[in-house]
Amino acid sequence: MLQRAGVPLLAGFALAAVLMPLVFSGSSLFTWTTAAAWVLFATATSVLFGWTGLLSFGQAAFFGMGAYTMALLNQEMPDLPGVAMLVVAAVVAAVVAAL
């Protein structure tokens, strides 16, 4: 039951992420994108350490990989929206994690 209730919430967050570049620009968009990255990291840490009691710094390595990817994308493709960079960085980190 709780899984079905989370689907509209997740869809709302995804829609908000897609619409963010249309609503915000410049430093506001950068701030929201940075906040989203830190929220994802805090959520992962909360699940890993808070709920399971496992202290692991492995997710920090993948967070760093995503941050490095975002920095490279920002340098090479500065016109790419921050939310798109966040998605690409998450995919790169997931691919590295799968290896």
N, CA, C and O atoms as CSV, one atom per row, in Angstrom:
chain,resi,resn,atom,element,x,y,z
A,1,MET,N,N,0.818,-1.194,0.000
A,1,MET,CA,C,0.000,0.000,0.000
A,1,MET,C,C,0.858,1.253,0.000
A,1,MET,O,O,0.562,2.212,-0.713
A,2,LEU,N,N,1.916,1.250,0.793
A,2,LEU,CA,C,2.787,2.416,0.838
A,2,LEU,C,C,3.529,2.618,-0.470
A,2,LEU,O,O,3.851,3.751,-0.827
A,3,GLN,N,N,3.806,1.539,-1.193
A,3,GLN,CA,C,4.503,1.671,-2.461
A,3,GLN,C,C,3.640,2.396,-3.483
A,3,GLN,O,O,4.148,3.208,-4.256
A,4,ARG,N,N,2.369,2.119,-3.496
A,4,ARG,CA,C,1.477,2.796,-4.433
A,4,ARG,C,C,1.313,4.266,-4.080
A,4,ARG,O,O,1.155,5.101,-4.969
A,5,ALA,N,N,1.348,4.587,-2.810
A,5,ALA,CA,C,1.205,5.980,-2.392
A,5,ALA,C,C,2.433,6.792,-2.772
A,5,ALA,O,O,2.327,8.004,-2.960
A,6,GLY,N,N,3.595,6.159,-2.891
A,6,GLY,CA,C,4.823,6.866,-3.222
A,6,GLY,C,C,4.963,7.202,-4.693
A,6,GLY,O,O,5.748,8.081,-5.046
A,7,VAL,N,N,4.221,6.523,-5.566
A,7,VAL,CA,C,4.340,6.749,-7.005
A,7,VAL,C,C,3.918,8.165,-7.398
A,7,VAL,O,O,4.662,8.816,-8.130
A,8,PRO,N,N,2.767,8.681,-6.954
A,8,PRO,CA,C,2.422,10.061,-7.307
A,8,PRO,C,C,3.414,11.077,-6.742
A,8,PRO,O,O,3.694,12.096,-7.375
A,9,LEU,N,N,3.936,10.801,-5.570
A,9,LEU,CA,C,4.923,11.697,-4.981
A,9,LEU,C,C,6.190,11.725,-5.819
A,9,LEU,O,O,6.742,12.795,-6.077
A,10,LEU,N,N,6.653,10.562,-6.245
A,10,LEU,CA,C,7.838,10.479,-7.092
A,10,LEU,C,C,7.588,11.158,-8.437
A,10,LEU,O,O,8.468,11.845,-8.956
A,11,ALA,N,N,6.404,10.973,-8.999
A,11,ALA,CA,C,6.056,11.624,-10.264
A,11,ALA,C,C,6.025,13.139,-10.102
A,11,ALA,O,O,6.433,13.869,-11.005
A,12,GLY,N,N,5.544,13.611,-8.961
A,12,GLY,CA,C,5.536,15.050,-8.694
A,12,GLY,C,C,6.937,15.622,-8.597
A,12,GLY,O,O,7.205,16.705,-9.116
A,13,PHE,N,N,7.835,14.899,-7.933
A,13,PHE,CA,C,9.226,15.353,-7.845
A,13,PHE,C,C,9.890,15.357,-9.220
A,13,PHE,O,O,10.642,16.276,-9.543
A,14,ALA,N,N,9.615,14.335,-10.028
A,14,ALA,CA,C,10.186,14.279,-11.373
A,14,ALA,C,C,9.669,15.430,-12.227
A,14,ALA,O,O,10.437,16.041,-12.971
A,15,LEU,N,N,8.386,15.731,-12.131
A,15,LEU,CA,C,7.814,16.848,-12.880
A,15,LEU,C,C,8.411,18.171,-12.424
A,15,LEU,O,O,8.710,19.037,-13.246
A,16,ALA,N,N,8.586,18.328,-11.120
A,16,ALA,CA,C,9.201,19.549,-10.593
A,16,ALA,C,C,10.630,19.694,-11.091
A,16,ALA,O,O,11.064,20.801,-11.410
A,17,ALA,N,N,11.366,18.594,-11.162
A,17,ALA,CA,C,12.747,18.646,-11.644
A,17,ALA,C,C,12.804,19.044,-13.112
A,17,ALA,O,O,13.710,19.766,-13.528
A,18,VAL,N,N,11.842,18.574,-13.896
A,18,VAL,CA,C,11.816,18.917,-15.316
A,18,VAL,C,C,11.432,20.382,-15.515
A,18,VAL,O,O,11.953,21.044,-16.412
A,19,LEU,N,N,10.528,20.887,-14.684
A,19,LEU,CA,C,10.054,22.263,-14.841
A,19,LEU,C,C,10.957,23.307,-14.190
A,19,LEU,O,O,10.796,24.501,-14.440
A,20,MET,N,N,11.902,22.873,-13.361
A,20,MET,CA,C,12.768,23.828,-12.659
A,20,MET,C,C,13.502,24.790,-13.589
A,20,MET,O,O,13.538,25.986,-13.299
A,21,PRO,N,N,14.093,24.323,-14.700
A,21,PRO,CA,C,14.787,25.272,-15.573
A,21,PRO,C,C,13.866,26.315,-16.198
A,21,PRO,O,O,14.322,27.386,-16.596
A,22,LEU,N,N,12.573,26.007,-16.285
A,22,LEU,CA,C,11.629,26.969,-16.840
A,22,LEU,C,C,11.236,28.036,-15.826
A,22,LEU,O,O,10.867,29.149,-16.201
A,23,VAL,N,N,11.316,27.697,-14.546
A,23,VAL,CA,C,10.903,28.610,-13.487
A,23,VAL,C,C,12.080,29.416,-12.954
A,23,VAL,O,O,11.967,30.623,-12.738
A,24,PHE,N,N,13.211,28.746,-12.743
A,24,PHE,CA,C,14.388,29.395,-12.168
A,24,PHE,C,C,15.457,29.575,-13.236
A,24,PHE,O,O,15.447,28.889,-14.258
A,25,SER,N,N,16.372,30.493,-12.994
A,25,SER,CA,C,17.502,30.665,-13.896
A,25,SER,C,C,18.706,31.146,-13.099
A,25,SER,O,O,18.573,31.650,-11.984
A,26,GLY,N,N,19.866,30.983,-13.685
A,26,GLY,CA,C,21.090,31.501,-13.080
A,26,GLY,C,C,21.419,30.871,-11.747
A,26,GLY,O,O,21.431,29.649,-11.596
A,27,SER,N,N,21.687,31.736,-10.782
A,27,SER,CA,C,22.143,31.259,-9.475
A,27,SER,C,C,21.038,30.527,-8.710
A,27,SER,O,O,21.334,29.633,-7.917
A,28,SER,N,N,19.790,30.883,-8.931
A,28,SER,CA,C,18.694,30.168,-8.262
A,28,SER,C,C,18.638,28.711,-8.713
A,28,SER,O,O,18.462,27.807,-7.897
A,29,LEU,N,N,18.788,28.494,-10.012
A,29,LEU,CA,C,18.777,27.130,-10.534
A,29,LEU,C,C,19.977,26.351,-10.011
A,29,LEU,O,O,19.850,25.176,-9.666
A,30,PHE,N,N,21.141,26.994,-9.949
A,30,PHE,CA,C,22.338,26.346,-9.404
A,30,PHE,C,C,22.118,25.964,-7.947
A,30,PHE,O,O,22.481,24.865,-7.528
A,31,THR,N,N,21.524,26.868,-7.177
A,31,THR,CA,C,21.281,26.596,-5.761
A,31,THR,C,C,20.332,25.420,-5.587
A,31,THR,O,O,20.589,24.545,-4.759
A,32,TRP,N,N,19.252,25.378,-6.341
A,32,TRP,CA,C,18.290,24.282,-6.231
A,32,TRP,C,C,18.895,22.964,-6.691
A,32,TRP,O,O,18.624,21.919,-6.100
A,33,THR,N,N,19.709,23.001,-7.739
A,33,THR,CA,C,20.355,21.782,-8.215
A,33,THR,C,C,21.344,21.251,-7.187
A,33,THR,O,O,21.408,20.047,-6.938
A,34,THR,N,N,22.112,22.156,-6.592
A,34,THR,CA,C,23.060,21.756,-5.551
A,34,THR,C,C,22.320,21.188,-4.341
A,34,THR,O,O,22.735,20.182,-3.767
A,35,ALA,N,N,21.234,21.833,-3.964
A,35,ALA,CA,C,20.439,21.339,-2.839
A,35,ALA,C,C,19.883,19.949,-3.136
A,35,ALA,O,O,19.852,19.092,-2.253
A,36,ALA,N,N,19.443,19.720,-4.375
A,36,ALA,CA,C,18.921,18.401,-4.744
A,36,ALA,C,C,20.005,17.330,-4.622
A,36,ALA,O,O,19.736,16.219,-4.167
A,37,ALA,N,N,21.217,17.663,-5.026
A,37,ALA,CA,C,22.320,16.701,-4.913
A,37,ALA,C,C,22.601,16.358,-3.457
A,37,ALA,O,O,22.808,15.192,-3.121
A,38,TRP,N,N,22.608,17.369,-2.589
A,38,TRP,CA,C,22.869,17.116,-1.169
A,38,TRP,C,C,21.716,16.361,-0.513
A,38,TRP,O,O,21.938,15.554,0.390
A,39,VAL,N,N,20.499,16.614,-0.955
A,39,VAL,CA,C,19.349,15.873,-0.419
A,39,VAL,C,C,19.451,14.394,-0.791
A,39,VAL,O,O,19.175,13.523,0.033
A,40,LEU,N,N,19.845,14.117,-2.025
A,40,LEU,CA,C,20.022,12.723,-2.433
A,40,LEU,C,C,21.111,12.039,-1.610
A,40,LEU,O,O,20.952,10.888,-1.203
A,41,PHE,N,N,22.209,12.741,-1.365
A,41,PHE,CA,C,23.295,12.172,-0.562
A,41,PHE,C,C,22.837,11.940,0.874
A,41,PHE,O,O,23.123,10.895,1.457
A,42,ALA,N,N,22.129,12.911,1.442
A,42,ALA,CA,C,21.650,12.767,2.820
A,42,ALA,C,C,20.641,11.631,2.941
A,42,ALA,O,O,20.638,10.911,3.939
A,43,THR,N,N,19.795,11.465,1.945
A,43,THR,CA,C,18.825,10.379,1.960
A,43,THR,C,C,19.522,9.021,1.903
A,43,THR,O,O,19.155,8.096,2.628
A,44,ALA,N,N,20.524,8.911,1.042
A,44,ALA,CA,C,21.272,7.653,0.952
A,44,ALA,C,C,21.980,7.344,2.263
A,44,ALA,O,O,21.995,6.196,2.709
A,45,THR,N,N,22.563,8.359,2.878
A,45,THR,CA,C,23.249,8.158,4.153
A,45,THR,C,C,22.255,7.780,5.242
A,45,THR,O,O,22.549,6.928,6.080
A,46,SER,N,N,21.092,8.401,5.237
A,46,SER,CA,C,20.065,8.088,6.221
A,46,SER,C,C,19.585,6.646,6.086
A,46,SER,O,O,19.435,5.941,7.084
A,47,VAL,N,N,19.350,6.218,4.871
A,47,VAL,CA,C,18.902,4.842,4.651
A,47,VAL,C,C,19.988,3.865,5.072
A,47,VAL,O,O,19.713,2.875,5.750
A,48,LEU,N,N,21.219,4.145,4.670
A,48,LEU,CA,C,22.305,3.207,4.940
A,48,LEU,C,C,22.668,3.139,6.414
A,48,LEU,O,O,22.799,2.049,6.972
A,49,PHE,N,N,22.829,4.282,7.044
A,49,PHE,CA,C,23.293,4.292,8.429
A,49,PHE,C,C,22.138,4.343,9.423
A,49,PHE,O,O,22.149,3.637,10.432
A,50,GLY,N,N,21.144,5.177,9.137
A,50,GLY,CA,C,20.045,5.353,10.080
A,50,GLY,C,C,19.118,4.166,10.177
A,50,GLY,O,O,18.733,3.774,11.278
A,51,TRP,N,N,18.752,3.584,9.051
A,51,TRP,CA,C,17.792,2.492,9.065
A,51,TRP,C,C,18.449,1.135,9.243
A,51,TRP,O,O,17.892,0.255,9.901
A,52,THR,N,N,19.639,0.957,8.658
A,52,THR,CA,C,20.268,-0.364,8.719
A,52,THR,C,C,21.395,-0.443,9.736
A,52,THR,O,O,21.778,-1.537,10.148
A,53,GLY,N,N,21.927,0.694,10.143
A,53,GLY,CA,C,23.021,0.710,11.098
A,53,GLY,C,C,24.376,0.420,10.480
A,53,GLY,O,O,25.355,0.232,11.202
A,54,LEU,N,N,24.450,0.379,9.153
A,54,LEU,CA,C,25.710,0.109,8.467
A,54,LEU,C,C,26.445,1.416,8.197
A,54,LEU,O,O,25.910,2.315,7.549
A,55,LEU,N,N,27.656,1.513,8.691
A,55,LEU,CA,C,28.470,2.695,8.426
A,55,LEU,C,C,29.352,2.395,7.224
A,55,LEU,O,O,30.263,1.571,7.306
A,56,SER,N,N,29.082,3.058,6.117
A,56,SER,CA,C,29.819,2.812,4.884
A,56,SER,C,C,30.111,4.145,4.217
A,56,SER,O,O,29.267,5.040,4.179
A,57,PHE,N,N,31.312,4.255,3.698
A,57,PHE,CA,C,31.674,5.461,2.961
A,57,PHE,C,C,31.679,5.203,1.456
A,57,PHE,O,O,32.136,6.042,0.680
A,58,GLY,N,N,31.174,4.050,1.050
A,58,GLY,CA,C,31.121,3.716,-0.367
A,58,GLY,C,C,30.254,4.672,-1.160
A,58,GLY,O,O,30.603,5.051,-2.278
A,59,GLN,N,N,29.111,5.070,-0.580
A,59,GLN,CA,C,28.237,5.994,-1.303
A,59,GLN,C,C,28.892,7.351,-1.484
A,59,GLN,O,O,28.565,8.072,-2.427
A,60,ALA,N,N,29.810,7.713,-0.600
A,60,ALA,CA,C,30.524,8.985,-0.744
A,60,ALA,C,C,31.404,8.970,-1.990
A,60,ALA,O,O,31.573,10.001,-2.642
A,61,ALA,N,N,31.961,7.816,-2.324
A,61,ALA,CA,C,32.778,7.708,-3.538
A,61,ALA,C,C,31.918,7.928,-4.779
A,61,ALA,O,O,32.344,8.597,-5.721
A,62,PHE,N,N,30.722,7.371,-4.783
A,62,PHE,CA,C,29.838,7.550,-5.931
A,62,PHE,C,C,29.274,8.966,-5.975
A,62,PHE,O,O,29.038,9.508,-7.055
A,63,PHE,N,N,29.058,9.562,-4.814
A,63,PHE,CA,C,28.658,10.968,-4.763
A,63,PHE,C,C,29.766,11.833,-5.357
A,63,PHE,O,O,29.497,12.760,-6.122
A,64,GLY,N,N,31.007,11.526,-5.003
A,64,GLY,CA,C,32.148,12.253,-5.566
A,64,GLY,C,C,32.261,12.059,-7.063
A,64,GLY,O,O,32.591,12.998,-7.787
A,65,MET,N,N,31.989,10.842,-7.542
A,65,MET,CA,C,32.015,10.579,-8.978
A,65,MET,C,C,30.949,11.409,-9.688
A,65,MET,O,O,31.197,11.961,-10.760
A,66,GLY,N,N,29.774,11.494,-9.092
A,66,GLY,CA,C,28.720,12.321,-9.670
A,66,GLY,C,C,29.069,13.796,-9.649
A,66,GLY,O,O,28.791,14.514,-10.610
A,67,ALA,N,N,29.677,14.258,-8.561
A,67,ALA,CA,C,30.084,15.662,-8.471
A,67,ALA,C,C,31.157,15.982,-9.502
A,67,ALA,O,O,31.131,17.045,-10.121
A,68,TYR,N,N,32.097,15.068,-9.684
A,68,TYR,CA,C,33.153,15.261,-10.680
A,68,TYR,C,C,32.558,15.296,-12.084
A,68,TYR,O,O,32.968,16.106,-12.916
A,69,THR,N,N,31.590,14.417,-12.346
A,69,THR,CA,C,30.922,14.404,-13.648
A,69,THR,C,C,30.179,15.711,-13.885
A,69,THR,O,O,30.231,16.266,-14.983
A,70,MET,N,N,29.481,16.211,-12.853
A,70,MET,CA,C,28.778,17.488,-13.000
A,70,MET,C,C,29.753,18.623,-13.275
A,70,MET,O,O,29.463,19.505,-14.083
A,71,ALA,N,N,30.908,18.611,-12.611
A,71,ALA,CA,C,31.906,19.659,-12.837
A,71,ALA,C,C,32.430,19.609,-14.270
A,71,ALA,O,O,32.585,20.647,-14.913
A,72,LEU,N,N,32.701,18.409,-14.767
A,72,LEU,CA,C,33.164,18.282,-16.151
A,72,LEU,C,C,32.095,18.729,-17.142
A,72,LEU,O,O,32.392,19.432,-18.109
A,73,LEU,N,N,30.854,18.321,-16.899
A,73,LEU,CA,C,29.770,18.741,-17.790
A,73,LEU,C,C,29.585,20.251,-17.762
A,73,LEU,O,O,29.339,20.872,-18.796
A,74,ASN,N,N,29.702,20.836,-16.588
A,74,ASN,CA,C,29.552,22.284,-16.465
A,74,ASN,C,C,30.662,23.013,-17.207
A,74,ASN,O,O,30.438,24.088,-17.764
A,75,GLN,N,N,31.850,22.437,-17.218
A,75,GLN,CA,C,32.974,23.061,-17.902
A,75,GLN,C,C,32.864,22.881,-19.417
A,75,GLN,O,O,33.118,23.820,-20.172
A,76,GLU,N,N,32.489,21.683,-19.864
A,76,GLU,CA,C,32.452,21.387,-21.295
A,76,GLU,C,C,31.148,21.818,-21.969
A,76,GLU,O,O,31.156,22.217,-23.133
A,77,MET,N,N,30.038,21.739,-21.247
A,77,MET,CA,C,28.729,22.097,-21.801
A,77,MET,C,C,27.989,23.017,-20.835
A,77,MET,O,O,27.035,22.584,-20.188
A,78,PRO,N,N,28.407,24.271,-20.724
A,78,PRO,CA,C,27.800,25.156,-19.722
A,78,PRO,C,C,26.332,25.498,-19.992
A,78,PRO,O,O,25.631,25.949,-19.086
A,79,ASP,N,N,25.860,25.290,-21.218
A,79,ASP,CA,C,24.465,25.607,-21.536
A,79,ASP,C,C,23.501,24.481,-21.169
A,79,ASP,O,O,22.285,24.660,-21.233
A,80,LEU,N,N,24.031,23.336,-20.789
A,80,LEU,CA,C,23.191,22.210,-20.384
A,80,LEU,C,C,22.528,22.534,-19.046
A,80,LEU,O,O,23.212,22.971,-18.120
A,81,PRO,N,N,21.211,22.331,-18.920
A,81,PRO,CA,C,20.542,22.636,-17.646
A,81,PRO,C,C,21.110,21.803,-16.495
A,81,PRO,O,O,21.541,20.666,-16.688
A,82,GLY,N,N,21.102,22.384,-15.313
A,82,GLY,CA,C,21.648,21.719,-14.140
A,82,GLY,C,C,20.953,20.418,-13.808
A,82,GLY,O,O,21.594,19.468,-13.359
A,83,VAL,N,N,19.644,20.361,-14.024
A,83,VAL,CA,C,18.902,19.132,-13.736
A,83,VAL,C,C,19.353,18.019,-14.684
A,83,VAL,O,O,19.468,16.863,-14.277
A,84,ALA,N,N,19.606,18.365,-15.937
A,84,ALA,CA,C,20.102,17.367,-16.892
A,84,ALA,C,C,21.488,16.882,-16.478
A,84,ALA,O,O,21.798,15.696,-16.587
A,85,MET,N,N,22.322,17.812,-16.001
A,85,MET,CA,C,23.651,17.419,-15.510
A,85,MET,C,C,23.530,16.469,-14.327
A,85,MET,O,O,24.292,15.509,-14.211
A,86,LEU,N,N,22.576,16.741,-13.457
A,86,LEU,CA,C,22.362,15.887,-12.285
A,86,LEU,C,C,21.956,14.478,-12.703
A,86,LEU,O,O,22.418,13.496,-12.122
A,87,VAL,N,N,21.101,14.383,-13.703
A,87,VAL,CA,C,20.664,13.071,-14.191
A,87,VAL,C,C,21.836,12.324,-14.825
A,87,VAL,O,O,22.032,11.137,-14.563
A,88,VAL,N,N,22.616,13.017,-15.659
A,88,VAL,CA,C,23.775,12.381,-16.297
A,88,VAL,C,C,24.780,11.939,-15.240
A,88,VAL,O,O,25.329,10.840,-15.326
A,89,ALA,N,N,25.023,12.788,-14.244
A,89,ALA,CA,C,25.966,12.444,-13.175
A,89,ALA,C,C,25.488,11.224,-12.396
A,89,ALA,O,O,26.296,10.371,-12.029
A,90,ALA,N,N,24.197,11.132,-12.142
A,90,ALA,CA,C,23.650,9.969,-11.433
A,90,ALA,C,C,23.806,8.702,-12.262
A,90,ALA,O,O,24.114,7.639,-11.723
A,91,VAL,N,N,23.597,8.810,-13.561
A,91,VAL,CA,C,23.751,7.645,-14.435
A,91,VAL,C,C,25.210,7.198,-14.472
A,91,VAL,O,O,25.492,6.001,-14.404
A,92,VAL,N,N,26.138,8.148,-14.580
A,92,VAL,CA,C,27.565,7.801,-14.594
A,92,VAL,C,C,27.956,7.120,-13.288
A,92,VAL,O,O,28.647,6.101,-13.300
A,93,ALA,N,N,27.519,7.676,-12.167
A,93,ALA,CA,C,27.835,7.068,-10.871
A,93,ALA,C,C,27.219,5.675,-10.753
A,93,ALA,O,O,27.837,4.775,-10.185
A,94,ALA,N,N,26.012,5.489,-11.281
A,94,ALA,CA,C,25.368,4.172,-11.237
A,94,ALA,C,C,26.113,3.163,-12.100
A,94,ALA,O,O,26.253,2.001,-11.719
A,95,VAL,N,N,26.591,3.600,-13.258
A,95,VAL,CA,C,27.358,2.700,-14.125
A,95,VAL,C,C,28.662,2.299,-13.449
A,95,VAL,O,O,29.044,1.129,-13.478
A,96,VAL,N,N,29.347,3.266,-12.837
A,96,VAL,CA,C,30.589,2.958,-12.118
A,96,VAL,C,C,30.297,2.017,-10.949
A,96,VAL,O,O,31.082,1.108,-10.677
A,97,ALA,N,N,29.189,2.225,-10.265
A,97,ALA,CA,C,28.823,1.355,-9.142
A,97,ALA,C,C,28.530,-0.066,-9.616
A,97,ALA,O,O,28.839,-1.033,-8.919
A,98,ALA,N,N,27.940,-0.191,-10.794
A,98,ALA,CA,C,27.612,-1.511,-11.321
A,98,ALA,C,C,28.856,-2.285,-11.734
A,98,ALA,O,O,28.853,-3.516,-11.755
A,99,LEU,N,N,29.912,-1.560,-12.060
A,99,LEU,CA,C,31.151,-2.246,-12.454
A,99,LEU,C,C,31.773,-2.839,-11.232
A,99,LEU,O,O,32.828,-3.467,-11.320
